Amino acid sequence: MAHDLPPAIAAYVAANARLDADGMLAAFAPRAVVLDDGGRHEGREAIKAWIRAATLDSRAIFTPEAWRDEDGRIVVDGLTTGDFTGSPIRFTFRFRLDDGAIAALEIA
């Protein structure tokens, strides 16, 4: 499934599966924005901190199950498993790409 995704998103998903923070961060544009759990994380330093807190600390791995292009955004549905209450949880990731990098990510 991940190999069918646009390259930046596939790279993010592959790095997430390895719990590779640097690999995940590399998929983002320098001024990218992440909206997750009521928070807004803008720019590489803030996104790096978010990756640590939201992903590495709980060993959260997102496994895509289906994706679609929706009004210029790539919408990816799947399960996130990890060391957190309620695992696994179904999430929808909405990506906006710009020049081959993730410019925005909203997780719901």
PyMOL commands that set and color helices and strands:
alter all, ss='L'
color gray80, all
select helices_A, chain A and resi 2-4+7-17+21-26+44-56
alter helices_A, ss='H'
color red, helices_A
select strands_A, chain A and resi 28-36+39-42+61-70+73-81+89-98+101-107
alter strands_A, ss='S'
color yellow, strands_A
deselect
rebuild
show_as cartoon
